[in-house]
Amino acid sequence: MSFKTFLRHVREGFKNVFRNGWMSVASITSIVVSLFVLGVFILLVLNVNSIADKADSQVQINVHLTLNTDEKLRETLQNEIGSMPEVSKVEFVSKEQGLKEFREDMGPDAAELLEGFDEDNNPLPDKLLVEVIEPTTVPFVADKIEALNKTHEEHPIYKVNYGKGSVETLFKITRAVRNIGFIFVAGLALMSMFLISNTIRVTILARRKEIGIMKLVGATNYFIRWPFFIEGALIGLIGSLVTSGVLYIGYSSLTNSVQGDPMLGLQLIPFENIWVLLCGLLVGLGVLIGVWGSTVSIRKFLRV
């Protein structure tokens, strides 16, 4: 196909979009509605996954030390834990700092209950706060830390705590949320493809006489198909761009409202962090569905 012929097909494709008026509007509207629902679900899944990742990343290991652990032994233990490949950070929390943080967490209502506890009368032990690179490795790392106790005669580790049982349940829930979200998005994408392609088929069905006349006067299947191919791509592109614009306006307004209300305690992903992924997916899917719906629908009318 020459470049001149290709330009002719592109011009015809553009003309057909405007020439068919309401049928083109119906196809574009179908794409906008379907992709909007899909886009909302994608944004929902991305934010739920982000919240799940934050919940996972907040899981830490508390290594409580025995009372007779001296500074040299504590530093040795801290270096051993820090050298583990799964560990990202080890922080020492003294019992004085621990008591201070405990008071802050309990709030003023517990001041009377904690009265009498001070530097000289502090029941809390020193501890090491361990963060890991991959949250799901927390139970494994905790077992490795406990095993270090056997390598020292003094047995410096009193207790290793990471919320055993609750953490495993948290990981199962977040994993299930991600999987369910992926299944919903994939199913909705397939449903959108069939819905939009059927709308485009109805559009082409209304023009079967035009296709038949072109075929009778000697036009080849290749020559007839290309303008419809371009038209489908344009309808998909227009619909997906409109959807992206609507989602941008709506999501930006929602993000500003949520971040402006500290009582909600939610932190949505900024749109600028995901717009390339989301808009690229919607535009690609819109064009793909438009082209697919046009080429599949016109195939049956090329047999005259």
N, C-alpha and C positions, 0 to 999 in steps of 0.2 A: 504494500500500500504506500503510495506516494504521500509526501507531506501535504500537498495540496488537497488530496482526497481526505486525509485525516482532518484538516481544518474544516472541510465541508461537513464532515460528520459532527464535529464539535459545534458548528453553527446550527445545524439541524437539531442537535440535542438541546441547545439553549432555546431555540425557537419552540420546540415541542413543549418544554416546561411551561412557557408563557401561553402558548397557543391552546393548550388543553385546560387552562383556567382552573375551574373548580376541582377537576380530577387531580391535578397536580397539588392543589391545596389540601385535598383529602389525603393524599399520599404523604405529604410533608407533615400534616397534623398527626397522622398515625405514627410516623417516626418520632416526632417530638414527644407525644404522650408516652410511647413505649420506652424510649431512651430516657425520658425524665424519671419514670418509675425505676428503671434499671440504675440510673445515676444516683438516685436517692438511696437505694439499697447498697450501692458500692460505697457511698460516703458513710452510711451507717456501719457497714462492716469494717471499713478502714478505721473508724473511730473506736469501735468496740475492740478491735485488735490492738489499737494503741493503748486503750485503758487496760486491756489484759496484759500487754507487755510491761506497762508501768507496775501493775500489781505483781507480776513475776519478778521484776528487777528490784522490788523493795524487800524481797525475802533475803534475810541475812542470817548468818550463823553467829551465835553468842557463845564464846568459849570462856566459861567462868573458871578462874584460877583458884587454887588452894591458898589458904591464908599464909602459909609459910614459903610461898614462892618468892625468891629474891629477884632483884632487878636483872641480874646477869642471866639467870635461867629463863626469865620471862622474855628477854630479848632474843635468846637462842630459840625459844619456841616460836616467837613471832617471825623470825627469819625462816624457820623451817616451814611454817604455814605459808608465808609469802612466796616461797620458792616453788610451791605446787603450781603446775601449769594451769589448773582450773581457777586459781585464785587471782582476782584483780586488785584487791586492796585489803590490808590488815591494819586496823586502827586500835591502839591501846586506849582503854577507858579506865581511869583509876576509880577506886571506890568512892572517892570524894566527888568526882565528876558524876559518877553514877547516881549518887544520892541527890545531887543538885538536879539532874535531869529527871529523876523520879519525882521530886517535889514539884517540878514544873508540869510534869504530865498529870499528876494527881490534882493540881489546882489548889486554890485557897481553901476549898471546903475540907481538904484533908490536912490542913496545917495543925490542927489540934491532935489528930491521930499520929502525926509524925513528930510531935513535940518530944524532945529528949534525945533525938537522934542527931548527932553532930560528928565532927571529925574524930573525936575520942570514943564515940559510941556509935559506930557505923557497922551495921550487920551485913552490908553488901560486900561482895568480893570484887577484886580487880577482874577485868575481863578483856578479851580481845574480840573486836567486832570484825567479822570476815565477810567480804563481798566476793562473789564469784562472777566469772565472765558469762557463763551460760546458766540461767536460773535453775534449769531442770537438773543440774549436777549437784545441787545443794545436799541431798541425802548422801550421795557418794562422797563428797568432800567432807561432810560431817563424820562419816565413818573413818576416813583417812586421818582426820584430826584426833579422833578418839584413840586410834591405834598408836599415835605418837606418845601417848602416856606410858606405853610399855617400853619405850626406848630410853626413858629416864628413870633413874632409881627413886627420885623424889616424887614422881607421879604428880606433876604440876597442874594437871587438868582435873578440876573438880567435877565439871559437868559441861556437856556440849548440848546446846539447845537451839533448835531452829523451827520449832512448831511442828514436830513430827506428827504425821497423820493429817493435820490441817493443810500443810504445804502440799502434800501429795494430792489431796482433794482439790486444792486450788489449781494445780497444774492440769488435772483432769478436766476441770470445768473450763479453763481458758482454752485448752486444746479442743474441747467439744464445741465451744463458741466459734472458734476459727473454722472448724470443719463444716459446721452447720451454715455459717455465713457464706463459705465458698460454694456449697451445694445450692443455696438459695440464689446466689448471683448467677451461677452457671445455668440453673433451670430457668430463671427469669430471662436471661440472654437468649436462650433457645426459643422461649415462648415469644419474645419480641421479634425474633427473626421470622417466625412463621406468621405472626400477625401482620407485620409490615409487608412481607412478601405477598401475602394474600391480597392486601390492599392494592399493591402495585399490579398484581395479576388482573384485578377488576378494572383498573385503569387501561391496561393493554387490551383486555377483552372488548372494551367499548370501541376500540380502534381496529378491530379485526378486518373491517371492510377496507380500510386504508392499506393495511398490510397485504390483503388479497389483491388489490388493484396494482400495487407495486410489483407483486410477484408475477401477475399476468402480463405486464408490459416488459418483462425481461430482467428485472432487478435480481441480482444474486442474493442468496441468503446472507452472505457476508456483508453486502452493501446495505441490506435492510436492518441487520442486527446492530450495526455500530451506532447509529443515532439513538436507538433505544438503550444501548449500553451506556452511552454518555448521559442520556436523560436520567437513567436510574442512579448513576453516580452523582449527578448534580442534585437530585431530589434528596438522596441520602446525606450529601454534604450540607445542604441548606438546613435540613431537619436537625442534624447533629450540632451544627453551629448555633442554631436557635436554642437547642436544649442546653448546650454548654453555657450560653449567656444567662439563661433563666436560672440554672443551678448556681452560677457564680453570684448573681444578685441575691438569691435566696439564702445560700450558705453563708455569704459574707455578713448578711444581716443577722442571721442566727448566731454566728460566731461572736459578733459584737455584743449582742444581747446577753449571751451566756457569760462571756468574759467580763461584762459590766456588772454581773450579779454574783458577788463572792459567796452568797449563801448557797448557790447551787453546787459549788465545788467541782465543776466540770472544766476540763481543759480540752477543747476541740482542736483538731489538727488545723493549722492555718491553711487557707486555700492555696496560697502560693507554694506550699510544700508538696501539693498533690495535683495541681492543675495540669501539669504536663502529662502525668499518668492518666488522669480522668478524661481530660479533653481528647488526648490522643486515642484512648480506647473508644470513646463515644464516636469520634469522627471516623476512625477506621471501621468500626462496626456499622455505622450508618451508611458509609459508602459501599461497604461489602454487601450489606443487605439490599441496598438499592440496585446494585449491579446484578446480584444473584437473582433477585425477584424479577428483574426485567428479562434477563437472558433465559431463565427457566420458563417464564410465562410466554415469551414470544416463540419458543421452539415449536410448539404445537401448531402455530399459525403459519409456519414456513413450509408446511407440507400441503401444497395446493395441487 
